[in-house]
Amino acid sequence: MELTDRKKQILKVVTERYIETAEPVSSKFIAQAMGGSVSPATIRNELADLVEMGYLEQPHTSAGRVPSPRGYRLYVNELMERRSITAQEAGEIDAALSGRMQAMEAVITQAGQAAAAIAGYPAYSVAGAKRSVTVRRCDLLPVDAGSFIAVIMTDDSRVKSRLLRSDIPVTPGELPALANLLNTHFTGISAEEMGQKLMGLTTQLGAELFMPLSQVIEFAGEVMDENARSQVYTSGQTQILRQPEFQDLGRANEMMRLLTDQTDRLPVLDEGTPMKILIGPENVSEALKDASVVVASYDIGENMRGLIGVVGPTRMDYAAVAARLSYFAESLTKMFGKNNQLPPKEDDIL
């Protein structure tokens, strides 16, 4: 059976109307949308063909039709009109991402929050893994005779701290010398090299310094390992509950679990892929079988790549979401770049 231009036109009408209303689309509406150029009988025949070909589905409780995942894929690939964001949308994104924030996590988290607010769907942002992470600086802060706080800054400006307790008392006067030892000999190297250097100092340091030093280096190794993995931040999770498709409690719970506790299962992009749209069953995660994901990548620099994605129902407005995420990605790339400048505001931004 041939997918004629008229069938494609009908599929486009059904898809865009369903995106707008979340209600099955009737042949009467299609006839009106096509200006009466096609008879109702012909439209009904074409709808039946599209159902048989797998591009449309007919809910049991309605005479109308809705797009299938296959229909959405054809719509995205061939029928969807590429959309540009408005000057107002560009301004909202620029405002959300403006300011010079030192912590990379703050920028990435804020980007996800802004994407969720503007798209109207849950969003997630990912700080891509760096090939190697090292310690830039270490500070030790006294608490009492049996404990101190270790503050680790990595070379990508992330900062972590932990309260460390020692069986051997550590006096406040010993901490500056210990911090100087760490900053002189244990920065800018891998965790494996840190361990080797520590072993080399076994006979040179007394237990009162070696034990707290080994604790700090163990913590630093954990920080380096954590920072070398991709970090996923989700925002606007409850927005999915506003969609008619997720009024079912079981489906909603499964989606909320993915967005809160199983974020490592959210889709990512292959290297060199700027954007991808995954529709329904194209998603690996079972929780996303009745949802769609649009995800775009941006360049953080220093061998790092970030991702920003939106999760919504299969009837999401793909054109609008794709345009907004493209602008987000471009803005973030420029923000992390040397010039730290946002793209220009224009009425038509492609």
Order of alpha helices (4+ residues) and beta strands (2+ residues): alpha-alpha-alpha-beta-beta-alpha-alpha-alpha-beta-beta-beta-beta-alpha-alpha-alpha-beta-alpha-beta-beta-beta-alpha
